[in-house]
Amino acid sequence: MILTKQYRCIHSASCHCTKGHLSEDVIFLVFQRLNWNPKMIAALSCVCKWFDDLAKRVLWKEFCRTRAPKMMLDLQSSGSHNVDGNWRALGKLLIYCSGCKKGGLFNGISIPGHFVYRTRFSRTSGKSFLLPQCRTDVLYVSDPCEHLDQAEEGDVGFFRGVFKSFSMSKVRKMLIKREAHFHPTEVCPYCKAKLWNMLQAKMIPQSASCRVGAYEDCIEYYVCLNGHMLGVCTLLPLSDSEEASELE
């Protein structure tokens, strides 16, 4: 069933959906029983602003903690009780491959976004996407989501990631120092923040293409103001990618 999102409801005393609605504690227990099902959380958030706020504050946070407990513990270990952006954006990043529309971030590539059942995020892999002088930063990056036989583009891989404490990272400081430009029209598909082009800023090391098994000159990625990363690459044939891994 498709639910239409309502923006006027703020759960005031005159709001009809306050009549007999469940308490936050009960909703928490229900979704705990549902193992924090992301589709159910998304459906609940469409009911009204109160439920949307509850989903963003509580339910998406518990979903993230359940889906990637060690990663979430690390992202919050600096003492912050929240993550850059918000929990809903991070929850979406964990389970959604953004794809790309024609004329969008990655120009000629047109592959629709889609949900993925499970993706592995690696802090070790994240180091390969950072310049040597920035490798004290913490970046979690996913394995590529493979889209094979894309005509002239060949085998395309989309990857995504998130920085820990991006506002204090060396990558952010370097982007500002280099006066990197934001993309003029596109925004982050996870939090709607502006995006820096890492290729344009000349901040993509050779180790990035080796890590994902891609052609060296066919990898590009963006980082948003909240530290979400999304990128694309043209994947090497399996035998070639194995050799690239050995070289790395």
Summary of the structure (lengths in Angstrom):
residues: 248
radius of gyration: 19.6
end to end distance: 48.5
largest distance: 66.2
contacts: 732
relative contact order: 0.12
helix: 38%
strand: 22%
